[in-house]
């Protein structure tokens, strides 16, 4: 008797929810939790509920627009690559040529071993 297995065709694809990819789902969830806490704090302080709602709706709209725009612009790993690009040095300075002489010696030793 042969068994029939379902093939998961989503292997190696990023998690996607309503157009949001990968880490952007997390960013949106964290933003919504922050907005909920902000609403609770504003309400407890005694600010008028309509003012609280107006502020939260405006911030929520901005959050959704920003997260969706970043998701469509950078994709799954693009935002991480952009953040990592800041740490690439523009110039590498060496005070002497000694380092490069030792590099060429180590490469010639590795070639001889092969």
N, C-alpha and C positions, 0 to 999 in steps of 0.2 A: 504494500500500500504506500503510495507516494503522498507526501504531505505537500500542501500548497502554502507557501509562505508569502506574506505581503512584503514587497520591497519598499523601503522607505526612500523615496526619491528626494528627500530634503537633506540628505547627508552632505556635510561640509558647506551648508548654506547658512547664512546668519539668521538668527531669530528675527522674525518680522511681524509687526502688529500694526495694522492699519497704515502701512507705509513707513513706519518707524523701524529702523534697523539697529540691531545689536545694542550698544551701550546707550543709545538715545532713549530707549524705553526706560532705562534706569534713571536717566537724567530727568525725564518727565515725571516719573513717580516720586522722586525726591523733591522736585519742585512743587508738586501738588501737596505733599505732606507739609512742606514749609508754608504754603499758602493756608492750609488748614490751621496750623498752629498760629499763624499771624492773625487769622480771623478770630480765633478763640481769644488771643491776647487783647486784640482791639475791643472785642465785645465785653470782656471782663473789666477792662479799664473804664468802660462806660461810654465809649464813642457810639453815636447813633448807628443803629443797625443798617440803615440805608447807605450811610457813608462807608461802613465796613464792607457791605456788599459791592458798592461801586469800586472801591479800591481793589478788592479781591478779584472781581470780574476783569478789571483793567489789567491787573498783574497776571492773571491766568491767561488772558488772551495774548499778552506779550510772551508769556512762557511757551504757549502752544506754537505760536508763530515762529519763535526763535528756534525751538527744538526741531520742528519740521523743516525749517529752512536749512539748519545745520545737517540734518539727516540727508536731505536731498543734495546738498552741495558737496559734502565730504564723504558720504557713504559709510561703510562699515569701519574702516580703519583710517580714513583720511584725517579726522580730527586728531587722532593720536599721532599720526605722522607729522601733522602741523605743529603739535606741541613738542615733539621730539626734535624737530628741525631747529628750534631755538637753542638747543644745547650743542649743535655742531660748531666747532671752532672755525672762525673765519681764516685765521692764520696760525700756523704752527711755527714757533720760533725755536731755533737751536743755537746755543752759544758757541758750540764748536762742531767740527766735522767728525770728531772721534766716533760719535754714535753711528754714523753712516758707514764708517770703515768696518766696524764690528758687524754691522748688518750684512755687508757684502761677504765677510768671512764666514758667517753662519750659513749663508745661502750656498756658498761653494762647498762647504762640508756636507750639507744635505744632498747636494747633487752627486757627490762622490759615493755616498752610501747607497744610492739607488743602483 
